[in-house]
């Protein structure tokens, strides 16, 4: 439930459960239930939620802020950059300010 409610990646979820003293076997089992598709979908939800607050900044700043947010949630750099690039592209094609995103 932590993954879906807070949007944590598997790595961050695993770290959080270990810090709380959860048995390592249960941690592996819980993290194993989150697959790559779930992780990517959660990252996309987080980026889409944050995008409206970044409308007034340039693309480089938006990218940096969004990738940083995903990194703090435990997402890999590769996945973070891919998701941010896709979502910024989709947001830019939907409005008149395509140069912003």
Helices and strands as residue ranges (DSSP letters): H 2-6, H 10-19, H 24-32, H 36-51, G 52-54, H 59-72, H 77-93
